[in-house]
Amino acid sequence: MEPRSPEYLRNLVRELCALPSETEWVEFKENNADPASIGKNISALSNGAALHDRPSGYLVWGIDDDPHQIVGTNFSLEPDGIGPQEPRIRASVSDNCDFQFHNVDVDNQQVVVLEINPARQYPVRFNREPFIRVGSATKRLRDVAQIEVRLWRILNQSSFEDNIADANVTGDRVLQLLDCPSYFKLLRLPLPDGNQNILETLRSEGLIRRSDAGGWDITNLAALLLAHDLREFRRLARKRVRVIGYDGSGRFDPARERQFDLGYASTFQQVIEHIMALVPSNEIIEQALNVALPM
């Protein structure tokens, strides 16, 4: 998982505390450090995050249940705390889920955030049993058949394009990273007035999402289509368009190569023009004019 800065974690904790109640993807605790309870919650919150299309599930220590005040915790990741138990917990959780503990000081109180990736492909299990949160209760998934059916349907429809390429960036940073004018030009739509309207349009199209920490998450789809430079997205840099021209009729003698750093939609016309320039052409006489046609 991505490392999180203290500022990100503080903003995240405050955003989660502002929720009116615990959810299927967020749970608050003060000091409970029982490994079995943590494992069940990882399964339940991961499945809940997938069910509700959230980028992560969260188990937060140092927050009371009501009214979500930051009270601090004695829960510890040190050797005398949960630290030695983490490998055991990981071994008991199915391998389609990753999670990370974070320590952060919020308003002079110690808080621990367990960030959990949403389930992928199949429900996350703890000790071979999948769990889910129903309201504030944690239940076995098989005991709530309607939710189990919904979750499987969602997991079967999930795609790489919906995953997050860059998390919790500012609105200005979104507009720096993405070639938004090209997006609207390709769709033959007018560019919305003002940055906020542009962001809301991208959100409504599923290209960006609101981050749990208050910023914006950029999806893989948005980055692949509209990036000003795909190298800005570490996990997507290798997916840049690359065009190779070869001498002769085989693929054994590459003569020239060009890589395009823009997103696919933004660079499409450049790619086509480059390919056409590489294609051999015949020159014919047409009404007294020399015309070069692709072979």
Buried (B, 14 or more C-beta within 10 A) or exposed (E): EEEBEEEBBBBBBBBBBEEEEBBBBBBBBBEEBEBEBBBBBBBBBBBBBBBEEBBBBBBBBBBEEEEBEBBBBEBBBEEEBBEEBBEEBBEBBBEBBBBBBBBBEBEEBBBBBBBBBBBBEBBBBBEEBBBBBBEEEBBBBEEBEEBBEEBEEBBEEBEEBBBBBBBBBEBEBBBEBBBBEBBBBBEEEEEBEEEEEBBBBBBEEEBBBBBBBBBBBBBBBBBBBBBBBBEBBEEBEEBBBEBEBBEEEEEEEEEEEBEBBBBBBBBBEBBEEBEEEEEEEEEEEEEEEEEEEEE
